[in-house]
Amino acid sequence: MQLEERVVGEVTVLMLSGRMTRNDHFGALTERVQDLVRAGRRKLVLDLGAVSYMDSMCLGEIISGLATMRKQGGTLHLANLPERIEQLMTLVGLKSVFQTFGSEQEAVRSLAPGLSES
């Protein structure tokens, strides 16, 4: 898994790509979310558009990230879910737990409505 980060106003966007499995940098997402919370960042978008595969362990890592953000009064939204990951989330009953958006821009606007992204 690759992880790229950028900041849009008060929103942090983590763009994930590649395979997300327990053998591919497992724990990196959890660690980064914890770092963001410690730094006072409370609005997070995970852009999953370039994720080619995700196993259940990494789905658990995303759930953990949501729980961490919520405990600190923050929000985590998902953007660009590949069809396969969306099906997995629906299958395990998680689709309704997360707010999901068709694009990163929509997810960012949902967290910062007045923000115009360049």
C-alpha positions as CSV (number, residue, x, y, z in Angstrom):
1,M,0.0,0.0,0.0
2,Q,1.1,3.5,-0.8
3,L,-0.1,6.5,1.2
4,E,0.0,10.1,0.0
5,E,-1.2,13.0,2.0
6,R,-2.4,16.5,1.3
7,V,-4.2,19.2,3.2
8,V,-7.1,21.2,1.8
9,G,-8.0,23.8,4.4
10,E,-8.9,22.0,7.6
11,V,-9.3,18.7,5.8
12,T,-6.6,16.1,5.5
13,V,-6.8,13.8,2.5
14,L,-5.1,10.5,2.6
15,M,-4.9,8.9,-0.9
16,L,-4.3,5.2,-0.6
17,S,-3.2,3.0,-3.5
18,G,-2.1,-0.5,-4.3
19,R,-2.9,-3.6,-2.3
20,M,-4.1,-3.2,1.2
21,T,-3.4,-6.5,3.0
22,R,-1.8,-7.4,6.3
23,N,1.4,-8.1,4.3
24,D,1.5,-4.7,2.6
25,H,2.5,-2.1,5.3
26,F,-0.3,-3.1,7.6
27,G,-0.7,-0.6,10.5
28,A,0.6,2.4,8.5
29,L,-2.9,3.8,8.1
30,T,-3.7,3.4,11.8
31,E,-0.4,5.0,12.8
32,R,-1.0,8.0,10.4
33,V,-4.5,8.5,11.7
34,Q,-3.2,8.6,15.3
35,D,-0.5,11.1,14.3
36,L,-3.1,13.3,12.7
37,V,-5.3,13.2,15.8
38,R,-2.3,14.1,18.0
39,A,-1.6,17.0,15.7
40,G,-5.1,18.3,16.1
41,R,-6.4,17.3,12.7
42,R,-10.0,16.2,13.0
43,K,-11.4,16.1,9.4
44,L,-10.1,13.2,7.3
45,V,-11.0,11.9,3.9
46,L,-9.6,8.5,2.8
47,D,-9.5,8.4,-1.0
48,L,-9.6,4.7,-1.9
49,G,-9.9,5.2,-5.7
50,A,-6.5,3.7,-6.5
51,V,-6.8,0.7,-4.1
52,S,-6.6,-2.5,-6.2
53,Y,-7.4,-5.0,-3.4
54,M,-8.3,-4.8,0.3
55,D,-8.5,-7.7,2.8
56,S,-10.6,-7.8,5.9
57,M,-7.7,-6.9,8.2
58,C,-7.3,-3.6,6.4
59,L,-11.0,-3.0,6.4
60,G,-10.6,-3.3,10.2
61,E,-7.9,-0.7,10.0
62,I,-10.3,1.7,8.4
63,I,-12.9,1.0,11.0
64,S,-10.3,1.7,13.7
65,G,-9.5,5.0,12.0
66,L,-13.1,6.0,12.1
67,A,-13.3,5.0,15.8
68,T,-10.2,7.0,16.6
69,M,-11.5,10.1,14.8
70,R,-14.9,9.9,16.5
71,K,-13.4,9.5,20.0
72,Q,-11.6,12.8,19.4
73,G,-14.6,14.6,18.0
74,G,-13.5,14.2,14.5
75,T,-14.9,12.8,11.2
76,L,-13.6,10.4,8.6
77,H,-15.2,10.1,5.2
78,L,-14.5,7.8,2.3
79,A,-14.2,8.8,-1.3
80,N,-13.9,7.0,-4.6
81,L,-14.7,3.5,-3.4
82,P,-13.8,0.9,-6.1
83,E,-16.8,-1.3,-6.8
84,R,-15.1,-4.4,-5.2
85,I,-14.5,-2.6,-1.9
86,E,-18.0,-1.1,-1.9
87,Q,-19.4,-4.6,-2.3
88,L,-17.2,-5.9,0.5
89,M,-18.4,-3.1,2.8
90,T,-22.0,-3.8,1.9
91,L,-21.5,-7.5,2.4
92,V,-20.2,-7.1,6.0
93,G,-22.8,-4.4,6.8
94,L,-20.4,-1.4,7.0
95,K,-21.7,0.7,4.1
96,S,-24.1,2.5,6.4
97,V,-21.4,3.1,9.1
98,F,-19.3,5.4,6.8
99,Q,-20.3,8.4,4.8
100,T,-19.1,7.7,1.3
101,F,-18.7,10.1,-1.7
102,G,-18.1,9.6,-5.4
103,S,-15.2,12.0,-5.5
104,E,-12.6,13.4,-3.2
105,Q,-13.9,16.9,-3.9
106,E,-17.4,16.0,-2.7
107,A,-16.0,14.4,0.5
108,V,-13.9,17.5,1.2
109,R,-16.8,19.8,0.6
110,S,-18.9,17.8,3.0
111,L,-16.4,18.5,5.8
112,A,-15.7,22.1,4.8
113,P,-18.8,23.4,2.9
114,G,-17.5,26.9,2.3
115,L,-14.1,25.7,0.9
116,S,-13.4,26.1,-2.7
117,E,-10.7,23.6,-3.7
118,S,-8.2,24.6,-6.3
